[in-house]
Amino acid sequence: MATHIISSPCLVPSCNSLGLRRIWRMVGAMLQAHRTRRLLGEMDARLLADIGTSRAEATTEANRPFWNIR
């Protein structure tokens, strides 16, 4: 009986570490977007004026999904 080993090119340690780093960076960016959008949605009119944005713009940005990062 022959044994077949299925191999993937990403089983190489350097490939895995690069892929995992990229995934963790994306997850980190999504979490940061979620936090900053939540805080933006909580700002009062004075703080929004300080950063030069309107309530409508802040609400639009705060309502974007966390995975939608630019």
C-alpha positions as CSV (number, residue, x, y, z in Angstrom):
1,M,0.0,0.0,0.0
2,A,1.4,3.4,-1.0
3,T,1.2,6.3,1.3
4,H,0.5,9.7,-0.3
5,I,1.6,12.8,1.4
6,I,-0.3,15.9,0.4
7,S,1.9,19.0,0.8
8,S,1.2,22.6,0.5
9,P,3.7,25.2,-0.4
10,C,2.8,27.2,2.7
11,L,4.0,24.4,5.0
12,V,7.4,26.0,4.8
13,P,8.0,27.9,8.1
14,S,9.0,31.2,6.5
15,C,5.8,31.1,4.3
16,N,3.6,30.5,7.4
17,S,5.2,33.2,9.4
18,L,4.7,35.7,6.6
19,G,1.1,34.7,6.1
20,L,0.3,34.8,9.8
21,R,2.0,38.2,10.2
22,R,-0.2,39.5,7.3
23,I,-3.3,38.1,8.9
24,W,-2.5,39.5,12.3
25,R,-1.8,42.9,10.8
26,M,-5.2,42.8,9.1
27,V,-6.9,41.8,12.3
28,G,-5.1,44.5,14.2
29,A,-6.2,47.1,11.6
30,M,-9.8,45.9,11.8
31,L,-9.8,46.2,15.6
32,Q,-8.3,49.6,15.5
33,A,-10.9,50.7,12.9
34,H,-13.6,49.4,15.2
35,R,-12.3,51.2,18.2
36,T,-11.7,54.6,16.5
37,R,-15.1,54.5,14.7
38,R,-16.8,53.8,18.0
39,L,-15.0,56.7,19.6
40,L,-15.8,59.0,16.7
41,G,-19.5,58.1,17.1
42,E,-19.3,59.1,20.7
43,M,-17.8,62.6,20.1
44,D,-19.8,65.7,20.9
45,A,-20.2,68.6,18.5
46,R,-17.2,70.5,20.1
47,L,-14.8,67.7,19.6
48,L,-16.1,67.1,16.0
49,A,-15.5,70.7,15.2
50,D,-12.0,70.5,16.6
51,I,-11.1,67.7,14.2
52,G,-12.9,69.5,11.3
53,T,-15.8,67.1,10.6
54,S,-19.5,67.2,10.8
55,R,-21.9,65.0,12.7
56,A,-23.2,63.5,9.4
57,E,-19.6,62.6,8.3
58,A,-18.8,61.2,11.7
59,T,-22.0,59.1,11.8
60,T,-21.3,57.8,8.3
61,E,-17.8,56.8,9.3
62,A,-18.9,55.3,12.6
63,N,-21.5,53.1,10.9
64,R,-19.0,51.5,8.5
65,P,-18.4,47.8,9.2
66,F,-15.1,47.0,11.0
67,W,-13.8,44.9,8.1
68,N,-14.1,47.8,5.7
69,I,-10.7,49.4,6.1
70,R,-9.0,51.7,3.5
